[in-house]
Structure formats: structure tokens, C-alpha cells
């Protein structure tokens, strides 16, 4: 078994998070990461996730504009900050 699982939060969007985590050994530390990670501990209460690493928007107007124009993470990071949240 692996010691750590890094799972991008794109797995939330494509409905594979729970399927993947169902096949992970209980001793594996799991980290959800990426700019689309919901930085809300309660959203992961039912899952064996130990840490969240994502992006917290600081400039709402420019974030919305960047998303509307189809910009990716490099542009979003100009108007936000990277953050992590330990869940265990």
C-alpha cells in the first residue's frame, strides 16, 4: 500500500472521489488538492481525507471575470492565495 494519496479535486467534478477513496487502505493519508478544492472541512466529514490544499479567493470580482473568460489556475492565483487545512 502507498503511504500517501494525492488526489486532485477534479475527481469531485467527475464523480470519482468516493470510488477512489473506497479502494484506499485505512492507514493511507489522503490529501485533496488543486484550485477547485472546497476548503470546507465539513464537506469531507464522511470521507477519509486528512488534508485539503486549495485556493482561497481574495478578489471576488477578478476571480469571477477570470472564470468567465476561461482562465486557468495561473491567472486565478493572481487574485487568490494558496492555503491548506489539516482535517486530522
N, C-alpha and C positions, 0 to 999 in steps of 0.2 A: 504494500500500500504506500501511497505517497504521504508525506508529512503535511503538505500544504496544497490547497487547491485555490488557484487564482481564477475567478470566473467573471468574465465581463458581464456587465449589466445588460448587454444586448440580449442575453439569454432571457431576460424578463420580457422583452419585446417579442421574441419569437416563441415564447411559451415553453422553453426547455429547462428553466431553472430548477423546478421541482423534480423533473425527470432525472436530471444530472445529480442533484443532491441526494436523491433516493438511492443512488448507487455508490455513495461515498461512505467509507468506514467511519464509525463514530469518533475515532481518535484524530481524524484529519481536521486541521484548522482550515476554515474556509473564509476567503476574502472576496467580496464583491467589489469590482472596481470599474471605473470609467465615468465619463461626464454625465451619463444618463442614470447613474446610481441614485435612487431616492435616499437621501440622508436622513431617514426616519427609522429609528430603531424598532418601533412597534410594527412596522411593515414586514419585519423579518422574524418576529417572535415565534412563529410556527416552523421556522427553518433552522437548520444547523449552521448558521452564519456567525462568524466570530468578529468580523471587522468589515466596515464599509469605507471605501475610498472613492470620493467623487468630487464634484464641483458645486460650490455654493455661489449662486448669482449675487453680484453686488450692484450691478447697474441694470435694472429691470428693462428699461426702455431699449438699451442697446442689445441686450440679450434677445429680446423679442424680435428686434429688427434683424439680427444675425440669423436667427432660426427661420424667420420669414424668407430670408434671402438664401437659405440652404447652406449656410456656412457651417463648417465643422468645428471640432474641438479647439484647434489653434486660435480661431477667432473668438470663440466663446470664452476661452481662458483670459482674454484681454479684459473682459468685463466681469470676471468672477475670481474666486480663489479656490485652490485645491484644498481639500480637507479630508480628514479621516475620523472615524468614530468606532471605538472599540465596543463590542457588544458583550464581551465576556470578561 
